[in-house]
Amino acid sequence: MLNECEKRNAERLRYRGMYNQERGADVEFEVGFEGQTWRLTAHSHVVAKSSPVLKSMLSGSFQRDKSTPLPIKNTEPRAFESLLRYCYGHPPEFKNVSTALSTFHVAHMYLCPGLEWEAAAFLNEHVQTRPECALEVFLATGFYCETNEIFEPSAPPAYELVINGESESSSLINGPQTLSDEQVGASNGSTPDCKMFMGEASRRLRHNCFQTMDQFANEILALEQFEDLDLESLLAVISRDTFAVSSELALMNAVERWAECECRRQKLSHTVENMQDVVGGSGVICSGRVARLLLLSTQEFAEGPIGCRRPKEQAGPEIWLKRRKI
């Protein structure tokens, strides 16, 4: 006898032949950005089973006149198409990181945990070997995590992702980390733990981003996207003991570059005082969260980035820290 999870997967598989078929379709979506929209059609009774958001849009108080297209604005069309494919029991087809990341956002927005975990699994494959991808995903998924704390499991999880009726493992960290539809409530998103499990995908993915950034620290510092980090994310990345930078001087040079960009973003003049302030002030600098100043020689400190000292503070780091009395 099939359990509830297997029944839902079997039901989705039954709708495969209906995907992208105009016959019987009773809803038309206009998806994309202004001037670059796609027309996509669907059967409301099918897509409503996989997304509570679509269910509300098509049958709840937000229901619109079916004779006019339903606008889905500021959404990547390919990502929304992946959502519809998933609703009809088709696996997503990710050809690049950009599409997978857009699909990850759409799945989160429309409360479709199963699709979100599939997108996360694809992203994870690239995150683990490509530092530029790790930083891109780290920047893009920060919105879904309340803090920048890394995921630290107390025991190996025993979750399993059921895709189209078949069990499948994913190594979002080490070993099977994903969840079954029954656990995340992917069919209707109505379970009390749905939000928690969706947030879990983001947390585990960001954990892998941290691991890759630690391993390729120098490459991360050299990336242009490094300058786009907000202060909280910047400190979360560079203050980790496992951030394997080649030298503290290289780290300070990168932080100074970031501070220059932050001054421009905040429309501040490019002065040492402002650069120190945007990094968090001398308290943050002296705390060791920016760089381990005591590892710098007196010459490196004096000739290094001006962002760590004011013009008259040319003494060694020990004297500078003592004067600060932090």
N, C-alpha and C positions, 0 to 999 in steps of 0.2 A: 504494500500500500504506500502511495506516494505521500511524503510529508508536505507541509505547507510550502516550504521553499521550492521543492521539486515541482509542485503544482504550478507555482508562479512562473518558473522557468519554462515549463512545458507550454504554458499559455502564451508566453512571449514568442516561443518558437513557432507556434501555430499561425502567428501573424506575419511571418517572414514574407510570404508571397504577396502580401498586400502593400508592402513598402513601395513607395514611389509610383503607386497606381492611382490614376485619376478616378477610376470607377469607385463609387461609394465614398470618396473623400468629401468631407463636409466642412473642412476648415482650410483656409488658405493663409499662409504666413508671408509677410513681406519683411525679409531679414537683412540687416546690414546697416551700413552708414549712408548718409544722405548722398544720393547720386550713384551709389554702388550697392544696390539691394538685389537679393535673390528672391524668387518666388518658389515657395515650398508648400506642398499640400500634405494633408494627413487626415486620418480618421480619428475624430475626437475621442471615441470610446476606447481606442487603442492607446494613444499617448497619455490619456488621463490615468491609466493604470500604473504608469511608471514614474510620473511626476505630479506631486500634489499641487505644485505651482501651476502647471498646465491645466490640471483639473479645475482649479479655481478660475483660471482665465477663460476656460471653455464652457463651464457649466455652473459656475457660482455667480456671485453678485457682480463680478467683473465681466460677465459674458457680453459679447458685442454682437452686432448685427452680422449674421453669417454671410450676407451678400457682399460685404466689404472685407478686404484683406486685414488680417490682424498684424499690426506693425510690431516688430521686434527690433527696437532701435539700438544702435551702438553695440551691436553684437556681431562677431565674426561669423559670416554665413556658413563656412565649413564646420565650425564648432557646433552650431545649432543643427546642422545636418547630421552630425555625429550623434547628437542627442536623439533625433528622430530615428536614426538607424538603430540605436540601442533600444528604443521603445518597441521596435518591431522585431527584436531578437537578433539583429545583425551585430557582429563584433565591429568596433570602431577601426577605421583604417588611418593610422597616423603615419604620415610620410616625413614629417619634420617636427622639431621641438616646438615651433611656433603654433602649429595647429593643435598639438597635444596640450600645450599650455592654455590656449583659448578654450579648448574643450573642458579642461579642468575647471576653468572659471565658470563656464556655462553649466556644468554638472553641479557645481556648488550652488549656483544661483537658483537652479530649478530643482534642488533637493533630490538629486539622483546619485546616491552614494556609490552604486555599483559601477557606473560610468566614471565617476571621479577616481575610484581606485584603479581602474584600467588605465586612465590617463596618467595617474601617478606612477604606475608600474613602468610605462613607456618612458616617462621623464627620468625615472630613476636609472635606467640603463645608460642614459647619456650623462646624467649628473655625476655618476661614479668615475667617469674617465675624462670628462671635458670640463676644465675649470671655468671657462667662459659660460658654459651652460649652467654650471652650479651657481654662479653668481646671478645669472639671469633669472633662474627659478627662485633663488633666495629672495631677490627683489620683488618678484611677482607674487609670491605666496605669503608675504609678511602680513597682508591684510587679514588673512584667515587665522592667524595665531595671535593670542592675546599678549604673549611675551616672546622674547627671543631665546628662551631657555630651550636647550636641546632635549630630545627624547631620551630618557634613560630607563629602559625596562627593568623591572625587578626580577623578572623570570622570562624565559623564552615563551612568546605567545604561541597559541595553538589555533590561530585563525586560518580560515580557508576561504578562498574566493571561488564561488560557483558561477561560471560563465556559460550561458547557453546550455545548462544542464550538465556541464562537465566540471569536475574539480580541477583547480589550477593553483599552483603556488607562485608566489612572487617574493623577491628578496629585497623589499624596501629597506630592510636593514641587514639582517642575516637570517635566512630561512623564511618560511611562510609567514607573512605579516598581514595579509589582507583578510577581508571579512566576507562571510556568505551573505546572500540577499536576506536570509532569514534574520541574521544578526543586525544588519543595518536598516532593514525595512525598505529595501530599494524599490519594492513594488508600489508603495504608497507614501513612504517617507513619514509615516505617522507614529512610528515607535518612539518612546520617550528618549531613547539613546541615539536616535538618528543624527542629531546635531553633533553629539560627542564623537561618533565614529567618523563623520565627515571631517571634523577638525583633526582627528587622529591621522588621516591621510596627509594633511598638510604638515603636521608636526613631524611625522616620520620622514617625509620627503625633505624637509628642512634639516633634519638631523643628518641626512646623507649629504646635503649641500655643505654643512659645516665640516663634515669629515673630508670632503674633497678639497674645500678651501684650505683646510689645515695642511693637507698633503702638498698642495700646489700654491703655497702662500706667496712666493715671489711672483708667480704668474698672475695671481689675483690682484696684487698691488699694482701691476703694470697695466691692467685693463682700464679702459675708459669708463666702463660702467661702475668701477670702484668709486668714482667721483660722484655718482648719483645716489649713493647710500645716504639715508638720514642718519643723524647723530647716534641714535639708539642702536641702529643696525651696525653702524661703523664700529662702535665700541664692542658690540657683541661679537664681531668677527675678529678684531685685532687684539682684544684683551684675553683671548683664550690661551691657556698655557700650552696647548697643543698646536697653536698656530706657528708652523715651522718656517719662520722667516729666516733668511740667511744672515741678517744683521739688524740690530735695532736702528742703525743709521738709515738703512733702506726703508724701514717702516716709517721713520720720522719724515723722510723725504716724501713718501706717499701721503702721509697725513697732512703735510704742509700743502701738497697739491690739492687735496680734498678741501682744506680750509680756504684756499684761494677761491675755489669754485663756490663754496658755501657763502663766502663774503659777497660774491657776485649775485647769488640767488637772493640773499637778504638785502641786496643793494647797499652794502657797507663799503667804506673805503678800505683799500688794501693796506692795512697797518698791522704791526705785530700784535698790538693790543686786541684788535678785532679778530685776528686769526686765533689768538688764544681763547677769546671769549666764545667763538662759534664751536670750538672743540670742547667747551665745557668749563673753561677757566683753569687757573693754575692748580686748583684742587684736583681736578680730573687728571691733569698732566702729571702732577706729582704722585698720584696714587698708583701709578704703574699701569693704568688701563690703556694708555696711549702707547707707551714704550717703557722698557726697563732702563731708565736713564743711567743707573749705576753700572750698566754693562758698557757704557760709552767711555772711551778714554777722554782725558781733558781736551786733547786736540780735536777729537771728533765732535765733542760737545761744543767747543768754541767755533769750529768751522762748519758745523752742521746747520740744519734748517733753522731759520730765525723764529719759526713758530714755537719753539720750545723755550725761548728766552727773550728777554728784552735787550736792547742794544748794550746797556751797561753791565749785563749779566754774563760776562765772558769767562768767569771762573769755572772750575770743574763742577761736575754734577753734584758732588757731595756738598760743596759750599752753597751751590744754588738751592738745593733742597733745604739746607739748614736755614738759609735766609728766608725761605718761604714759610718755614715753621709749620709744615703740613704733617 
